[in-house]
Amino acid sequence: MSSEPILCPLARHAADQSDSIALVVRQPQGPPVLHTYRQLHSQVEQYRNWLEQQGIRPGQHLLVRLEDPTAIIRLLIAALRLGCVLIPINPAFPYAQQLELLDRCDADGWITAPTQEIKTLSRALIPQDCRWLALPELDDDICRIQIPSLAIQDPNAPLSGVLTSGSTGQPKLALHSFNNHRASAQGSCSLIPLQPEDGWAMTLPLYHISGQAIVFRTLLAGASLIIPAPNEPLSQLILEQRLTHLSAVTTQLLRLQQHLFDFQHSRLRHLLLGGSAIPASLLGWLGQQTPQCWISYGLTEMSSQVMTGPLSLSGQLAQRLQHCQLQIADDHEILVKGDALFLGYYHNGCCHCPVDADGWFHTRDLGRLDAQQRLSITGRRDNQFISGGENIQPELIERTLSSYPGVDVCYVVPVDDACYGQRPVAFISPHAGIDTATLRLWLRQRLPSYVIPIDYLSLPESPTTLKPSRPELMRIAAQRLSLKPATR
């Protein structure tokens, strides 16, 4: 007996709640532009038809370099209907890197903005079997009266790709299916309620799993996606009247804390925080605010969230999402599996999911569960290094550093040392105003001497990622200290 077909959620909402708001696109000046579910359905169909006209077929890979998140969202749903794979990339990547990714991802199409000029040299370097596709303009006058149910042909087929570098810096293409995204969204919404009248802000990039997760949570719930205006401050976006849910990373919220932002002037009810270590001062400030704050542990390979819990000063995570299984191995590594586990890494024409004989994915994150099954993250195996025969876990130093008055964000990486093998170096932000001699004395009262960083550098801004690359920080530290980069 065959199971019930899975329908495109956009088509279903376009039929059931056609005039509900699907997209709220905020503008630099004037009121936001509103798109109903019926209008979004029509726009997606225009993109799907265009892709078919360009010869794109099910299973083919589309690399997407666009700055407009609304266009990427429409393309993602069009890919779901057509059965192809959408791979958004950071538009800040230089052309040389984009061209290299076309080959690495076996791209059949490269989608860019309609006005974007590709240099003649770049066109010549595009792989022969890859087409450059300039995104067409939408016809706002087209609005389908008849809305088909649009069953998803294979919900377990690859739908989206995310480039994840891990600790090596070498990009890996992680593939996810619609069923992966759906399981993740259902798990999230079982803990953080999301209703059709709610709105979730699109504050994270769509070339990260965290951004894609927002799309599927909102789409499956029939809620509204709030698209910020270009370069819009978060403090201004939060005042949007339709906004009730927000995902953010530490650096975004630190700016609000610095400006003593008052959430009482907003309708925000749920704030989901993740992505890096959270300073105790920020946790304390958030605990005094009106929205329900959640701390989350997740990873690309599990389609975003794995464990989430209400705000706690200890940083422990209290709730395992229903789509996930988690256990701690004897060596303290976190193992995960479940319906949200990705399809695998794509390489040389094949997709391989590296799980053990029992189906567990080894995250390389380190943690522990207490008697109440609350999770604490203690570090990452890839980050550990040896100094003078002692194992050093950078995250332990970072947690202490982040509690020092004036330090908002910090990262610790190794540099090679002729005597000790490797020594720790700290990057901190903000760096100005921190007396490093006083900081070093303060750390000596709290940490063993062999883990005290030998230098404190200013953390560089990272325009291309949500958090800095540790291999890149190792390179910068070695360069500034006139040393060779640490060997890992």
Secondary structure by P-SEA (a helix, b strand, c coil): ccccccccaaaaaaaaccccccccccccccbbbbbcaaaaaaaaaaaaaaaaaacccccbbbbbbcccaaaaaaaaaaaaaabbbbbbccccccaaaaaaaaaaacccbbbccccccccaaaaaaccccbbbbcbbbbcccccccccccccccccccccbbbbbbccccbbbbbbbcaaaaaaaaaaaaacccccccbbbbcccccccaaaaaaaaaaaaacbbbbbbcccccaaaaaacccccbbbbcaaaaaaaaaaccccccccccbbbbccccccaaaaaaaaacccccccccccccccccccccccccccccccccccbbbbbcccccccccccccccccccccbbbbbcccccccccccccccccccbbbbccccccccccccccccaaaaaaaaaaccccccbbbbbbbbccccbbbbbbbccccccaaaaaaaaaaaccccccccccccccccccccccccaaaaaaaaaaaaccccccc
